[in-house]
Amino acid sequence: QVQVVDSGGGLVQPGDSLTLSCTVSESISSDSVVAWFRQALGNQREQRELIATIMGERAIVYIDSLKDRFIISRDDAKNTVYLQMNNLKPEDTAIYSCSFRGYFWGQGTQVTVSS
């Protein structure tokens, strides 16, 4: 059974940076897609929004307002994908979760941005 563990969330102030980790129990091969999503607190699971994906060397941030603040990267030796979030804003407050191959999911990690 593949396990996905996402971590790194917490309470931060506006303008701070935070890096989330998504660690998979098996090797992240170059043809496997790992994606980061977020769900604003109080919303239904169906309203989860796709933030970024990485497959091989191709890394894409899909939300225009995040492209200059969020970076997705990978460390194959650690079977881990990272989401580096810079200059965080209160509207970034959400539960962030990752998926591996679009099927295996982490449990989610909460990020709260508040002064």
Steps between C-alpha positions, in 0.01 A plus 500: 500500500645832395509758775518874455584729788473874466640723770646837582192709563458737790409846616701778339476875462433684173819529300655186646615198302416136554601181322267203487620145440329211326679170566403184316571147621630390162730643240381807317577406144539759229163409348305537824303815563497654845255782555430750775143613572347726756157531650397814680371429849126441513470404131386163376761255371366555149626856506861400540717692255803379315811703579789331326628178349838350435588212271863437424656840450177663398367713784187710453320745731147542366362793696617831356500678835736237643752469217739755646465374859468120491762255374460124458809281500605140562771299668493151352751368750249578775187411296378847592340790319510845657278803473691810596263784582636853529346829609198322642171685521189443714317373192752216478347354814380152408555129538771396257520145375697314239419215269722240338398374157164667555385213715693487828446791737661643806294585805539874455691761695348825617657835424370803686623847412403754760645793686 
